[in-house]
């Protein structure tokens, strides 16, 4: 991950159940567990209503 990654404190990985190992990387819109490598894409809410 790049330097723009942020630790998501207080959260647990749903795959390996490790605490405080999830990192949010805003540029590609991903969350990744540094323990097991599980990743997920996120969808940013622009605050716009259709």
Beta strands, then each sheet from edge to edge (+ up, - down):
strand 1: 5-7
strand 2: 22-25
strand 3: 30-33
strand 4: 39-41
sheet 1: 1+ 2- 3+ 4-
end
